[in-house]
Amino acid sequence: MESIKNDVMEYLFAPHQIDQIVYGDCRDPFSALGMHPIPSGGVSVRAFLPGAHSVELINRATGEKVCEMTKIRDEGLFVAIP
């Protein structure tokens, strides 16, 4: 998977969402985390896993690895565009 570029971040997260999630201030974390459509027609997958060094995205139906998620914050915020 290609690295997540900064110009892509604008539709992965609203700027205020990242700090809210990391610092536990997000009132509706599911509005930011999980699978979400992106303008290109695909989806982004977002996860907050404090303490994780790496995260693999797994296809639930097949159990196969789809891709490695990219860590965008040291606190454990990961994104992928499979």
N, C-alpha and C positions, 0 to 999 in steps of 0.2 A: 504494500500500500504506500502511496506517496505521502509525504509529510503533510500535515495540516498547515496551510499557509495563513499568515495573519489576515490577508484579505478575505479569506473564507470565514474567519471568526465572526464577522458581522452578522451572519445569519445562523451561526451555531448557537450563539449566546448573545443576549442583550448585554451591554457593558456592565450594568449593575448586577446582573444575575450571578456572575462568577464569584464576586466577593460575598454575596448573600449566601450562596451555597457553601462556599469554603468556611465561612464564619458562623454558619448555622442560623442565619437570619432570614432565610427564604421561607415564606409562609406556604408556598405551594411548590415544593421541589419537583413534583412530577410535571409541572409546566415547563421545566427546563431539562430534566433528566429523562432518559429512555430514548425511544425512537421518535424522530420528528421529520416530516418532509422538508426538503430544501428546494429552492427555486429551480434548480437544474432538473428536477424530476426524481431525484434519488431520495435517500434518507440519510440523516445523521443519527448516530447513536452516541449518547452521552452518559457517563457514569461517574459517580463520586465514591471512591473506595479509599478512604484514608489508610495509609500504611502500605498500600499496594505499590510494588515496584514496576509491575507490568500487568497488562490485562489483555486477554485474547477474546475476540468476539467469536462465539460459537453458534452455528446454525442449529436451532432447536430440533428441527425435523430430522437432520442427518447426523448430528453430533460432530460434524466436521468443523475445523477451524476456518473461519472466514478471513480474519485478518488480526493483526496486532492493533490495539487502540493506542493512540498517541497521548502521552501525558502532557497536559498543557499547564498544569500547576503542580508544584511539588507536594501540595497538601493532598493530592490524590484525585484530581479531576482529569478524566480521560475522554477523548472523542475519537470517533471513526466515521468515515464516509465509505462504506463498503461498495 
